[in-house]
Amino acid sequence: MIGVNFNPTNYHKSQLKLYAVLFPFAIFMALPIVYIFSTAFKPIDELFAFPPRFFVIQPTINNFRDLFVFIGFGLPVLKFIINSLVVTFFVVFTSVLFSSMAGYILSKKNFRGKKFIFEVNKLALMFVPIAVTIPRFLVITRIGIVDTMAAHVLPMIAIPVGLFLVKQFIDQIPNELIEAAKVDGAGDFYIYLKIIVPLTMPALATVAILSFQATWNNTETSTLFVSDELKQTFAFYMATLTNVSNSVAAAGIGAAATLIMFLPNLIIFIIMQSRVMSTMTHSGIK
């Protein structure tokens, strides 16, 4: 199990029945991950073998070599990957920053319109991204960031579910702790940096994961708002691989690109999954 230290003294024999049931389910859920890794290293003949093979027999790295040699839209694939990394970094950083700052203000400050703002944020949770595509396009067009890297970043900064989680998490921090810090002469920035951020790290980790996945896998921005090939992302390039005329040759490239798209999501979740579970546990405690 990921993130669990096995110690025989912590388990009772009666729990073996539970693990006997859960272990097959764990293996079953891991099969898609194994298949993605296996397919990325399959040569062309194994990719089109019939009946299909789950595991690779003769692994090769030619799919990755062909991916980075292949020129998409006249640009090297590495350019799209760099664009995705830069955009994802800025979105994750700013979304975590703004969610934590707004959560602190909405939780621990009293001002007119506070409840209304939070209700608007909860209302925003009801809307799927496709429902706000047209308003988002109009806003991006009016502020003049079409065909810029800012078009990738600005629409993704505000995460209603992130603000909701962080605010609920901060609500559990005793007001007496904040008041004691103020008595000692601490200002709002110091309280935010030294008290709020450390105590809300599980919630912030959850926001980081949600923001990362939404941005790293996003194709909408490059499709609707960015036509300049120099500013498009790897996720958009991935979506265009299905349109390559020579589909047989592109099969290996697509398998390698799929693994590259999937791997960062897996890594960031493995690193932060314990904090995510902590967020889910504490968010329901009053």
C-alpha atoms as an extended CHARMM CRD file, in Angstrom:
* protein
*
       286  EXT
         1         1  MET       CA              0.0000000000        0.0000000000        0.0000000000  PROA      1               0.0000000000
         2         2  ILE       CA              1.2560000000        3.4620000000       -0.8690000000  PROA      2               0.0000000000
         3         3  GLY       CA              2.1700000000        5.5920000000        2.1140000000  PROA      3               0.0000000000
         4         4  VAL       CA              1.5180000000        2.8260000000        4.6940000000  PROA      4               0.0000000000
         5         5  ASN       CA              4.2700000000        1.4440000000        6.9240000000  PROA      5               0.0000000000
         6         6  PHE       CA              3.5890000000       -2.2250000000        7.5040000000  PROA      6               0.0000000000
         7         7  ASN       CA              4.0800000000       -3.2950000000       11.1090000000  PROA      7               0.0000000000
         8         8  PRO       CA              2.8230000000       -6.7810000000       12.0350000000  PROA      8               0.0000000000
         9         9  THR       CA              2.0910000000       -5.6560000000       15.6110000000  PROA      9               0.0000000000
        10        10  ASN       CA             -0.5210000000       -3.1910000000       14.3260000000  PROA      10              0.0000000000
        11        11  TYR       CA             -2.6640000000       -5.8870000000       12.7180000000  PROA      11              0.0000000000
        12        12  HSD       CA             -4.9360000000       -8.5720000000       14.1250000000  PROA      12              0.0000000000
        13        13  LYS       CA             -5.5590000000      -11.9310000000       12.5290000000  PROA      13              0.0000000000
        14        14  SER       CA             -9.2120000000      -11.0390000000       12.0770000000  PROA      14              0.0000000000
        15        15  GLN       CA             -8.1430000000       -8.3270000000        9.6260000000  PROA      15              0.0000000000
        16        16  LEU       CA             -6.7190000000      -10.8890000000        7.2240000000  PROA      16              0.0000000000
        17        17  LYS       CA            -10.2150000000      -11.4960000000        5.8610000000  PROA      17              0.0000000000
        18        18  LEU       CA            -10.5220000000       -7.8230000000        5.0270000000  PROA      18              0.0000000000
        19        19  TYR       CA             -7.1720000000       -7.7680000000        3.2350000000  PROA      19              0.0000000000
        20        20  ALA       CA             -8.0610000000      -10.9720000000        1.4090000000  PROA      20              0.0000000000
        21        21  VAL       CA            -11.0380000000       -9.1190000000       -0.0800000000  PROA      21              0.0000000000
        22        22  LEU       CA             -9.3280000000       -5.7640000000       -0.7020000000  PROA      22              0.0000000000
        23        23  PHE       CA             -6.1030000000       -7.1000000000       -2.2250000000  PROA      23              0.0000000000
        24        24  PRO       CA             -7.7640000000       -8.4630000000       -5.4200000000  PROA      24              0.0000000000
        25        25  PHE       CA             -9.5780000000       -5.1460000000       -5.8400000000  PROA      25              0.0000000000
        26        26  ALA       CA             -6.2790000000       -3.2700000000       -5.4550000000  PROA      26              0.0000000000
        27        27  ILE       CA             -4.7020000000       -5.4190000000       -8.1500000000  PROA      27              0.0000000000
        28        28  PHE       CA             -7.7000000000       -4.9010000000      -10.4240000000  PROA      28              0.0000000000
        29        29  MET       CA             -7.5390000000       -1.1060000000      -10.0120000000  PROA      29              0.0000000000
        30        30  ALA       CA             -3.7960000000       -1.1240000000      -10.7220000000  PROA      30              0.0000000000
        31        31  LEU       CA             -4.2140000000       -2.9410000000      -14.0410000000  PROA      31              0.0000000000
        32        32  PRO       CA             -4.8900000000        0.2360000000      -16.1250000000  PROA      32              0.0000000000
        33        33  ILE       CA             -1.6990000000        1.8010000000      -14.7640000000  PROA      33              0.0000000000
        34        34  VAL       CA              0.2980000000       -1.3130000000      -15.6220000000  PROA      34              0.0000000000
        35        35  TYR       CA             -1.2520000000       -1.3570000000      -19.0980000000  PROA      35              0.0000000000
        36        36  ILE       CA             -0.2790000000        2.2700000000      -19.7880000000  PROA      36              0.0000000000
        37        37  PHE       CA              3.3390000000        1.5560000000      -18.8710000000  PROA      37              0.0000000000
        38        38  SER       CA              3.3760000000       -1.6990000000      -20.8130000000  PROA      38              0.0000000000
        39        39  THR       CA              1.8390000000       -0.2120000000      -23.9640000000  PROA      39              0.0000000000
        40        40  ALA       CA              4.2880000000        2.7010000000      -24.0670000000  PROA      40              0.0000000000
        41        41  PHE       CA              7.1830000000        0.2700000000      -24.5400000000  PROA      41              0.0000000000
        42        42  LYS       CA              5.5190000000       -2.0300000000      -27.1000000000  PROA      42              0.0000000000
        43        43  PRO       CA              6.9650000000       -2.2050000000      -30.6170000000  PROA      43              0.0000000000
        44        44  ILE       CA              4.5910000000       -1.6690000000      -33.5370000000  PROA      44              0.0000000000
        45        45  ASP       CA              3.9830000000       -5.3820000000      -34.1390000000  PROA      45              0.0000000000
        46        46  GLU       CA              2.8520000000       -5.8740000000      -30.5210000000  PROA      46              0.0000000000
        47        47  LEU       CA              0.6480000000       -2.7830000000      -30.5820000000  PROA      47              0.0000000000
        48        48  PHE       CA             -1.3480000000       -4.2970000000      -33.4510000000  PROA      48              0.0000000000
        49        49  ALA       CA             -1.0720000000       -7.9300000000      -32.3840000000  PROA      49              0.0000000000
        50        50  PHE       CA             -4.2520000000      -10.0040000000      -32.3590000000  PROA      50              0.0000000000
        51        51  PRO       CA             -5.4170000000      -11.0300000000      -29.8990000000  PROA      51              0.0000000000
        52        52  PRO       CA             -4.1340000000       -7.9730000000      -28.0160000000  PROA      52              0.0000000000
        53        53  ARG       CA             -1.4030000000       -8.5380000000      -25.4440000000  PROA      53              0.0000000000
        54        54  PHE       CA             -1.6200000000       -6.9760000000      -22.0130000000  PROA      54              0.0000000000
        55        55  PHE       CA              2.0980000000       -7.1470000000      -21.2090000000  PROA      55              0.0000000000
        56        56  VAL       CA              4.9330000000       -6.1760000000      -23.5170000000  PROA      56              0.0000000000
        57        57  ILE       CA              7.0700000000       -9.0730000000      -24.7280000000  PROA      57              0.0000000000
        58        58  GLN       CA              9.9650000000       -7.2200000000      -26.3650000000  PROA      58              0.0000000000
        59        59  PRO       CA             10.1530000000       -3.7450000000      -24.7760000000  PROA      59              0.0000000000
        60        60  THR       CA             11.6230000000       -0.9090000000      -26.7950000000  PROA      60              0.0000000000
        61        61  ILE       CA             12.2510000000        2.8060000000      -26.3190000000  PROA      61              0.0000000000
        62        62  ASN       CA             11.7200000000        3.5490000000      -30.0000000000  PROA      62              0.0000000000
        63        63  ASN       CA              8.2720000000        5.0180000000      -29.2820000000  PROA      63              0.0000000000
        64        64  PHE       CA              9.8150000000        7.7190000000      -27.0790000000  PROA      64              0.0000000000
        65        65  ARG       CA             12.6140000000        8.3490000000      -29.5600000000  PROA      65              0.0000000000
        66        66  ASP       CA             10.0890000000        8.7400000000      -32.3780000000  PROA      66              0.0000000000
        67        67  LEU       CA              7.9710000000       11.0530000000      -30.2200000000  PROA      67              0.0000000000
        68        68  PHE       CA             10.8030000000       13.5090000000      -29.5990000000  PROA      68              0.0000000000
        69        69  VAL       CA             12.0220000000       13.2710000000      -33.1930000000  PROA      69              0.0000000000
        70        70  PHE       CA              8.5220000000       13.7060000000      -34.6070000000  PROA      70              0.0000000000
        71        71  ILE       CA              7.7970000000       17.2840000000      -35.5990000000  PROA      71              0.0000000000
        72        72  GLY       CA              4.3030000000       18.4160000000      -34.7170000000  PROA      72              0.0000000000
        73        73  PHE       CA              3.0490000000       21.5940000000      -36.4290000000  PROA      73              0.0000000000
        74        74  GLY       CA              6.6470000000       22.2720000000      -37.4620000000  PROA      74              0.0000000000
        75        75  LEU       CA              7.7600000000       22.4130000000      -33.8060000000  PROA      75              0.0000000000
        76        76  PRO       CA              9.6440000000       19.8850000000      -31.6450000000  PROA      76              0.0000000000
        77        77  VAL       CA              7.5020000000       18.0480000000      -29.1070000000  PROA      77              0.0000000000
        78        78  LEU       CA              9.7700000000       19.2970000000      -26.3220000000  PROA      78              0.0000000000
        79        79  LYS       CA              8.4220000000       22.8220000000      -26.9400000000  PROA      79              0.0000000000
        80        80  PHE       CA              4.8800000000       21.7050000000      -26.1190000000  PROA      80              0.0000000000
        81        81  ILE       CA              6.0630000000       19.9080000000      -22.9780000000  PROA      81              0.0000000000
        82        82  ILE       CA              7.9220000000       23.0150000000      -21.7760000000  PROA      82              0.0000000000
        83        83  ASN       CA              4.8270000000       25.1410000000      -22.3870000000  PROA      83              0.0000000000
        84        84  SER       CA              2.7470000000       22.7230000000      -20.3140000000  PROA      84              0.0000000000
        85        85  LEU       CA              5.2780000000       22.7160000000      -17.4750000000  PROA      85              0.0000000000
        86        86  VAL       CA              5.4750000000       26.5120000000      -17.3540000000  PROA      86              0.0000000000
        87        87  VAL       CA              1.7010000000       27.0000000000      -17.4830000000  PROA      87              0.0000000000
        88        88  THR       CA              1.0560000000       24.2840000000      -14.8910000000  PROA      88              0.0000000000
        89        89  PHE       CA              3.6410000000       25.7250000000      -12.4880000000  PROA      89              0.0000000000
        90        90  PHE       CA              2.1490000000       29.2190000000      -12.5830000000  PROA      90              0.0000000000
        91        91  VAL       CA             -1.4280000000       27.9690000000      -12.2870000000  PROA      91              0.0000000000
        92        92  VAL       CA             -0.6990000000       25.6630000000       -9.3400000000  PROA      92              0.0000000000
        93        93  PHE       CA              1.3070000000       28.3330000000       -7.5060000000  PROA      93              0.0000000000
        94        94  THR       CA             -1.2470000000       31.1170000000       -7.9880000000  PROA      94              0.0000000000
        95        95  SER       CA             -4.2980000000       28.9570000000       -7.3170000000  PROA      95              0.0000000000
        96        96  VAL       CA             -2.8300000000       27.6950000000       -4.0290000000  PROA      96              0.0000000000
        97        97  LEU       CA             -1.7980000000       31.2360000000       -3.0680000000  PROA      97              0.0000000000
        98        98  PHE       CA             -5.1440000000       32.8500000000       -3.8340000000  PROA      98              0.0000000000
        99        99  SER       CA             -7.2170000000       30.0020000000       -2.3830000000  PROA      99              0.0000000000
       100       100  SER       CA             -5.3310000000       30.1780000000        0.9080000000  PROA      100             0.0000000000
       101       101  MET       CA             -5.4310000000       33.9650000000        1.1260000000  PROA      101             0.0000000000
       102       102  ALA       CA             -9.1240000000       34.1640000000        0.2370000000  PROA      102             0.0000000000
       103       103  GLY       CA             -9.8940000000       31.2820000000        2.5830000000  PROA      103             0.0000000000
       104       104  TYR       CA             -8.1950000000       33.0850000000        5.4590000000  PROA      104             0.0000000000
       105       105  ILE       CA            -10.1090000000       36.3050000000        4.8140000000  PROA      105             0.0000000000
       106       106  LEU       CA            -13.4840000000       34.5720000000        4.4560000000  PROA      106             0.0000000000
       107       107  SER       CA            -12.9130000000       32.4480000000        7.5490000000  PROA      107             0.0000000000
       108       108  LYS       CA            -11.2880000000       34.7760000000       10.0690000000  PROA      108             0.0000000000
       109       109  LYS       CA            -12.2900000000       38.2950000000        8.9900000000  PROA      109             0.0000000000
       110       110  ASN       CA            -15.6280000000       40.0360000000        9.4010000000  PROA      110             0.0000000000
       111       111  PHE       CA            -16.7650000000       42.4060000000        6.6560000000  PROA      111             0.0000000000
       112       112  ARG       CA            -19.9110000000       43.3120000000        4.7690000000  PROA      112             0.0000000000
       113       113  GLY       CA            -20.7450000000       40.8690000000        1.9800000000  PROA      113             0.0000000000
       114       114  LYS       CA            -18.6650000000       38.0260000000        3.4010000000  PROA      114             0.0000000000
       115       115  LYS       CA            -21.5000000000       35.4720000000        3.3630000000  PROA      115             0.0000000000
       116       116  PHE       CA            -22.6330000000       36.5920000000       -0.0730000000  PROA      116             0.0000000000
       117       117  ILE       CA            -19.1670000000       36.0680000000       -1.5660000000  PROA      117             0.0000000000
       118       118  PHE       CA            -18.9170000000       32.5810000000       -0.1080000000  PROA      118             0.0000000000
       119       119  GLU       CA            -22.4150000000       31.7100000000       -1.3410000000  PROA      119             0.0000000000
       120       120  VAL       CA            -21.3980000000       32.8150000000       -4.8480000000  PROA      120             0.0000000000
       121       121  ASN       CA            -18.3660000000       30.5330000000       -4.5980000000  PROA      121             0.0000000000
       122       122  LYS       CA            -20.5820000000       27.6120000000       -3.5670000000  PROA      122             0.0000000000
       123       123  LEU       CA            -22.9240000000       28.3930000000       -6.4420000000  PROA      123             0.0000000000
       124       124  ALA       CA            -19.9420000000       28.2270000000       -8.8130000000  PROA      124             0.0000000000
       125       125  LEU       CA            -19.4040000000       24.6060000000       -7.7450000000  PROA      125             0.0000000000
       126       126  MET       CA            -22.5760000000       23.7070000000       -9.6350000000  PROA      126             0.0000000000
       127       127  PHE       CA            -21.2520000000       24.7620000000      -13.0410000000  PROA      127             0.0000000000
       128       128  VAL       CA            -19.1620000000       22.4320000000      -15.1640000000  PROA      128             0.0000000000
       129       129  PRO       CA            -16.3770000000       24.1220000000      -17.2230000000  PROA      129             0.0000000000
       130       130  ILE       CA            -18.2280000000       23.6670000000      -20.5240000000  PROA      130             0.0000000000
       131       131  ALA       CA            -21.1280000000       25.7620000000      -19.1920000000  PROA      131             0.0000000000
       132       132  VAL       CA            -18.9210000000       28.8430000000      -18.8350000000  PROA      132             0.0000000000
       133       133  THR       CA            -16.9840000000       28.4660000000      -22.0940000000  PROA      133             0.0000000000
       134       134  ILE       CA            -18.7380000000       31.3210000000      -23.8990000000  PROA      134             0.0000000000
       135       135  PRO       CA            -18.5330000000       33.8240000000      -20.9900000000  PROA      135             0.0000000000
       136       136  ARG       CA            -14.8820000000       32.8650000000      -20.5100000000  PROA      136             0.0000000000
       137       137  PHE       CA            -14.1830000000       33.4320000000      -24.2000000000  PROA      137             0.0000000000
       138       138  LEU       CA            -15.8250000000       36.8680000000      -24.0670000000  PROA      138             0.0000000000
       139       139  VAL       CA            -13.7990000000       37.8760000000      -21.0000000000  PROA      139             0.0000000000
       140       140  ILE       CA            -10.5100000000       36.6710000000      -22.4660000000  PROA      140             0.0000000000
       141       141  THR       CA            -11.2440000000       38.5030000000      -25.7150000000  PROA      141             0.0000000000
       142       142  ARG       CA            -12.2200000000       41.7520000000      -23.9780000000  PROA      142             0.0000000000
       143       143  ILE       CA             -9.0800000000       41.9030000000      -21.8080000000  PROA      143             0.0000000000
       144       144  GLY       CA             -6.9040000000       41.1840000000      -24.8210000000  PROA      144             0.0000000000
       145       145  ILE       CA             -5.0040000000       38.0430000000      -23.8350000000  PROA      145             0.0000000000
       146       146  VAL       CA             -5.9560000000       35.8780000000      -26.8070000000  PROA      146             0.0000000000
       147       147  ASP       CA             -2.9000000000       34.0770000000      -28.2430000000  PROA      147             0.0000000000
       148       148  THR       CA             -0.8360000000       34.7080000000      -25.1270000000  PROA      148             0.0000000000
       149       149  MET       CA              0.4320000000       32.4560000000      -22.3380000000  PROA      149             0.0000000000
       150       150  ALA       CA             -1.7830000000       34.4210000000      -19.9420000000  PROA      150             0.0000000000
       151       151  ALA       CA             -4.8120000000       32.8550000000      -21.6420000000  PROA      151             0.0000000000
       152       152  HSD       CA             -3.6490000000       29.4970000000      -20.2470000000  PROA      152             0.0000000000
       153       153  VAL       CA             -3.0820000000       30.8190000000      -16.7310000000  PROA      153             0.0000000000
       154       154  LEU       CA             -5.7630000000       33.3790000000      -15.8090000000  PROA      154             0.0000000000
       155       155  PRO       CA             -8.9120000000       31.2530000000      -16.4430000000  PROA      155             0.0000000000
       156       156  MET       CA             -7.4900000000       28.3970000000      -14.3540000000  PROA      156             0.0000000000
       157       157  ILE       CA             -6.4760000000       30.3620000000      -11.2430000000  PROA      157             0.0000000000
       158       158  ALA       CA             -9.8970000000       30.4760000000       -9.5810000000  PROA      158             0.0000000000
       159       159  ILE       CA            -10.8920000000       27.0360000000       -8.2810000000  PROA      159             0.0000000000
       160       160  PRO       CA            -14.2110000000       27.2040000000       -6.4010000000  PROA      160             0.0000000000
       161       161  VAL       CA            -13.7680000000       23.7590000000       -4.8570000000  PROA      161             0.0000000000
       162       162  GLY       CA            -10.2660000000       24.7340000000       -3.7250000000  PROA      162             0.0000000000
       163       163  LEU       CA            -11.4940000000       27.8550000000       -1.9390000000  PROA      163             0.0000000000
       164       164  PHE       CA            -14.3220000000       25.8640000000       -0.3640000000  PROA      164             0.0000000000
       165       165  LEU       CA            -11.9650000000       23.1860000000        1.0100000000  PROA      165             0.0000000000
       166       166  VAL       CA             -9.4110000000       25.6720000000        2.3110000000  PROA      166             0.0000000000
       167       167  LYS       CA            -12.0250000000       27.8880000000        3.9450000000  PROA      167             0.0000000000
       168       168  GLN       CA            -13.6360000000       24.9090000000        5.6870000000  PROA      168             0.0000000000
       169       169  PHE       CA            -10.2180000000       23.7680000000        6.8560000000  PROA      169             0.0000000000
       170       170  ILE       CA             -9.2930000000       27.1920000000        8.2290000000  PROA      170             0.0000000000
       171       171  ASP       CA            -12.6200000000       27.3320000000       10.0900000000  PROA      171             0.0000000000
       172       172  GLN       CA            -11.2510000000       24.5920000000       12.3580000000  PROA      172             0.0000000000
       173       173  ILE       CA             -8.2800000000       26.7170000000       13.4600000000  PROA      173             0.0000000000
       174       174  PRO       CA             -9.1640000000       28.1900000000       16.8880000000  PROA      174             0.0000000000
       175       175  ASN       CA             -9.8010000000       31.9060000000       16.8620000000  PROA      175             0.0000000000
       176       176  GLU       CA             -7.9030000000       32.0920000000       20.1450000000  PROA      176             0.0000000000
       177       177  LEU       CA             -4.7300000000       31.1380000000       18.3010000000  PROA      177             0.0000000000
       178       178  ILE       CA             -5.1750000000       34.0500000000       15.8990000000  PROA      178             0.0000000000
       179       179  GLU       CA             -5.9910000000       36.4450000000       18.7350000000  PROA      179             0.0000000000
       180       180  ALA       CA             -2.9290000000       35.3370000000       20.7180000000  PROA      180             0.0000000000
       181       181  ALA       CA             -0.7370000000       36.0430000000       17.7100000000  PROA      181             0.0000000000
       182       182  LYS       CA             -2.2620000000       39.5180000000       17.3530000000  PROA      182             0.0000000000
       183       183  VAL       CA             -1.6280000000       40.2340000000       21.0500000000  PROA      183             0.0000000000
       184       184  ASP       CA              2.0230000000       39.3780000000       20.4650000000  PROA      184             0.0000000000
       185       185  GLY       CA              2.1200000000       41.9810000000       17.7090000000  PROA      185             0.0000000000
       186       186  ALA       CA              1.7410000000       39.7280000000       14.6670000000  PROA      186             0.0000000000
       187       187  GLY       CA              0.1980000000       41.2650000000       11.5710000000  PROA      187             0.0000000000
       188       188  ASP       CA             -2.1160000000       39.6010000000        9.0660000000  PROA      188             0.0000000000
       189       189  PHE       CA              0.7000000000       38.6600000000        6.7050000000  PROA      189             0.0000000000
       190       190  TYR       CA              2.7040000000       37.0510000000        9.5170000000  PROA      190             0.0000000000
       191       191  ILE       CA             -0.3700000000       35.1570000000       10.7690000000  PROA      191             0.0000000000
       192       192  TYR       CA             -1.1170000000       33.9620000000        7.2510000000  PROA      192             0.0000000000
       193       193  LEU       CA              2.4570000000       32.8720000000        6.5600000000  PROA      193             0.0000000000
       194       194  LYS       CA              3.3810000000       31.3590000000        9.9370000000  PROA      194             0.0000000000
       195       195  ILE       CA              0.0520000000       30.0100000000       11.2030000000  PROA      195             0.0000000000
       196       196  ILE       CA             -2.5130000000       29.6010000000        8.4350000000  PROA      196             0.0000000000
       197       197  VAL       CA             -0.2730000000       28.0980000000        5.7560000000  PROA      197             0.0000000000
       198       198  PRO       CA              1.4510000000       25.4680000000        7.9730000000  PROA      198             0.0000000000
       199       199  LEU       CA             -1.8390000000       24.3610000000        9.5400000000  PROA      199             0.0000000000
       200       200  THR       CA             -3.6380000000       24.1000000000        6.2000000000  PROA      200             0.0000000000
       201       201  MET       CA             -0.9750000000       22.2030000000        4.2660000000  PROA      201             0.0000000000
       202       202  PRO       CA             -3.2310000000       19.1410000000        3.7470000000  PROA      202             0.0000000000
       203       203  ALA       CA             -5.9280000000       21.3090000000        2.1620000000  PROA      203             0.0000000000
       204       204  LEU       CA             -3.3790000000       23.2200000000        0.0990000000  PROA      204             0.0000000000
       205       205  ALA       CA             -1.9350000000       19.9290000000       -1.1520000000  PROA      205             0.0000000000
       206       206  THR       CA             -5.4070000000       18.9220000000       -2.3000000000  PROA      206             0.0000000000
       207       207  VAL       CA             -5.8490000000       22.2280000000       -4.1120000000  PROA      207             0.0000000000
       208       208  ALA       CA             -2.4460000000       21.7510000000       -5.7530000000  PROA      208             0.0000000000
       209       209  ILE       CA             -3.4260000000       18.2990000000       -7.0360000000  PROA      209             0.0000000000
       210       210  LEU       CA             -6.7900000000       19.4700000000       -8.3710000000  PROA      210             0.0000000000
       211       211  SER       CA             -5.1940000000       22.4880000000      -10.0130000000  PROA      211             0.0000000000
       212       212  PHE       CA             -2.3580000000       20.4260000000      -11.4850000000  PROA      212             0.0000000000
       213       213  GLN       CA             -4.6470000000       17.8310000000      -13.0230000000  PROA      213             0.0000000000
       214       214  ALA       CA             -7.0440000000       20.4150000000      -14.4410000000  PROA      214             0.0000000000
       215       215  THR       CA             -4.2050000000       22.4030000000      -16.0280000000  PROA      215             0.0000000000
       216       216  TRP       CA             -1.9010000000       19.6060000000      -17.1720000000  PROA      216             0.0000000000
       217       217  ASN       CA             -4.7650000000       17.8080000000      -18.9590000000  PROA      217             0.0000000000
       218       218  ASN       CA             -6.4120000000       20.9490000000      -20.3120000000  PROA      218             0.0000000000
       219       219  THR       CA             -6.9090000000       21.1280000000      -24.0880000000  PROA      219             0.0000000000
       220       220  GLU       CA             -9.6960000000       23.7080000000      -24.1120000000  PROA      220             0.0000000000
       221       221  THR       CA             -7.4510000000       26.7670000000      -23.8600000000  PROA      221             0.0000000000
       222       222  SER       CA             -5.1950000000       25.8260000000      -26.7610000000  PROA      222             0.0000000000
       223       223  THR       CA             -8.2360000000       24.9060000000      -28.8310000000  PROA      223             0.0000000000
       224       224  LEU       CA            -10.3420000000       28.0230000000      -28.2430000000  PROA      224             0.0000000000
       225       225  PHE       CA             -8.0520000000       30.8330000000      -27.1310000000  PROA      225             0.0000000000
       226       226  VAL       CA             -4.5640000000       30.1330000000      -28.5040000000  PROA      226             0.0000000000
       227       227  SER       CA             -3.9040000000       29.6150000000      -32.1930000000  PROA      227             0.0000000000
       228       228  ASP       CA             -0.2030000000       30.4530000000      -32.0070000000  PROA      228             0.0000000000
       229       229  GLU       CA              1.5930000000       27.0920000000      -32.1660000000  PROA      229             0.0000000000
       230       230  LEU       CA              4.4860000000       28.4410000000      -30.0990000000  PROA      230             0.0000000000
       231       231  LYS       CA              2.1230000000       28.8610000000      -27.1230000000  PROA      231             0.0000000000
       232       232  GLN       CA              0.1180000000       25.6310000000      -27.2790000000  PROA      232             0.0000000000
       233       233  THR       CA              0.4880000000       22.8400000000      -24.7420000000  PROA      233             0.0000000000
       234       234  PHE       CA              1.3920000000       19.1700000000      -24.7760000000  PROA      234             0.0000000000
       235       235  ALA       CA             -2.1660000000       18.1170000000      -23.9020000000  PROA      235             0.0000000000
       236       236  PHE       CA             -3.4110000000       19.8260000000      -27.0640000000  PROA      236             0.0000000000
       237       237  TYR       CA             -0.6580000000       18.1620000000      -29.0790000000  PROA      237             0.0000000000
       238       238  MET       CA             -1.7660000000       14.8150000000      -27.6320000000  PROA      238             0.0000000000
       239       239  ALA       CA             -5.3060000000       15.4360000000      -28.8650000000  PROA      239             0.0000000000
       240       240  THR       CA             -4.0340000000       16.0430000000      -32.3910000000  PROA      240             0.0000000000
       241       241  LEU       CA             -2.1330000000       12.7510000000      -32.6180000000  PROA      241             0.0000000000
       242       242  THR       CA             -5.3730000000       10.9850000000      -33.5320000000  PROA      242             0.0000000000
       243       243  ASN       CA             -5.5530000000       13.1560000000      -36.6470000000  PROA      243             0.0000000000
       244       244  VAL       CA             -2.1670000000       12.1040000000      -37.9880000000  PROA      244             0.0000000000
       245       245  SER       CA             -2.7010000000       10.6360000000      -41.4210000000  PROA      245             0.0000000000
       246       246  ASN       CA             -0.4140000000        7.6350000000      -40.8850000000  PROA      246             0.0000000000
       247       247  SER       CA             -2.2250000000        6.1470000000      -37.8950000000  PROA      247             0.0000000000
       248       248  VAL       CA             -0.0650000000        3.0070000000      -37.8130000000  PROA      248             0.0000000000
       249       249  ALA       CA              3.1370000000        4.9880000000      -37.3740000000  PROA      249             0.0000000000
       250       250  ALA       CA              1.4670000000        7.2980000000      -34.8670000000  PROA      250             0.0000000000
       251       251  ALA       CA              0.2920000000        4.4400000000      -32.6240000000  PROA      251             0.0000000000
       252       252  GLY       CA              3.6540000000        4.0510000000      -30.8990000000  PROA      252             0.0000000000
       253       253  ILE       CA              4.0570000000        7.8110000000      -30.5850000000  PROA      253             0.0000000000
       254       254  GLY       CA              0.6010000000        8.0740000000      -29.0500000000  PROA      254             0.0000000000
       255       255  ALA       CA              1.3650000000        5.3300000000      -26.5230000000  PROA      255             0.0000000000
       256       256  ALA       CA              4.5710000000        7.0730000000      -25.4160000000  PROA      256             0.0000000000
       257       257  ALA       CA              2.8340000000       10.4580000000      -25.2300000000  PROA      257             0.0000000000
       258       258  THR       CA              0.0340000000        8.9370000000      -23.1360000000  PROA      258             0.0000000000
       259       259  LEU       CA              2.5550000000        7.7130000000      -20.5700000000  PROA      259             0.0000000000
       260       260  ILE       CA              4.2130000000       11.1380000000      -20.4160000000  PROA      260             0.0000000000
       261       261  MET       CA              0.8180000000       12.7620000000      -19.8580000000  PROA      261             0.0000000000
       262       262  PHE       CA             -0.1300000000       10.2580000000      -17.1830000000  PROA      262             0.0000000000
       263       263  LEU       CA              3.1270000000       10.0040000000      -15.2310000000  PROA      263             0.0000000000
       264       264  PRO       CA              3.1220000000       13.5050000000      -13.6180000000  PROA      264             0.0000000000
       265       265  ASN       CA             -0.4360000000       12.9480000000      -12.3580000000  PROA      265             0.0000000000
       266       266  LEU       CA              0.5920000000        9.6590000000      -10.7840000000  PROA      266             0.0000000000
       267       267  ILE       CA              3.7290000000       11.0910000000       -9.1820000000  PROA      267             0.0000000000
       268       268  ILE       CA              2.0720000000       14.1390000000       -7.6430000000  PROA      268             0.0000000000
       269       269  PHE       CA             -0.7680000000       12.0310000000       -6.2300000000  PROA      269             0.0000000000
       270       270  ILE       CA              1.6210000000        9.4700000000       -4.7130000000  PROA      270             0.0000000000
       271       271  ILE       CA              3.5960000000       12.2570000000       -3.0550000000  PROA      271             0.0000000000
       272       272  MET       CA              0.5670000000       14.0990000000       -1.6820000000  PROA      272             0.0000000000
       273       273  GLN       CA             -2.0630000000       11.3820000000       -1.2390000000  PROA      273             0.0000000000
       274       274  SER       CA             -1.6760000000       11.2280000000        2.5410000000  PROA      274             0.0000000000
       275       275  ARG       CA             -2.4110000000       14.9600000000        2.8010000000  PROA      275             0.0000000000
       276       276  VAL       CA             -5.4350000000       14.5580000000        0.5270000000  PROA      276             0.0000000000
       277       277  MET       CA             -6.8580000000       11.8570000000        2.8210000000  PROA      277             0.0000000000
       278       278  SER       CA             -6.2600000000       14.1510000000        5.7910000000  PROA      278             0.0000000000
       279       279  THR       CA             -8.1780000000       16.9560000000        4.0570000000  PROA      279             0.0000000000
       280       280  MET       CA            -11.1350000000       14.7060000000        3.3510000000  PROA      280             0.0000000000
       281       281  THR       CA            -11.1630000000       13.6010000000        6.9970000000  PROA      281             0.0000000000
       282       282  HSD       CA            -10.9330000000       17.0480000000        8.5950000000  PROA      282             0.0000000000
       283       283  SER       CA            -13.2720000000       18.8600000000        6.2000000000  PROA      283             0.0000000000
       284       284  GLY       CA            -16.2570000000       17.1030000000        7.7470000000  PROA      284             0.0000000000
       285       285  ILE       CA            -15.2850000000       17.7520000000       11.3760000000  PROA      285             0.0000000000
       286       286  LYS       CA            -16.8530000000       20.7200000000       13.1540000000  PROA      286             0.0000000000
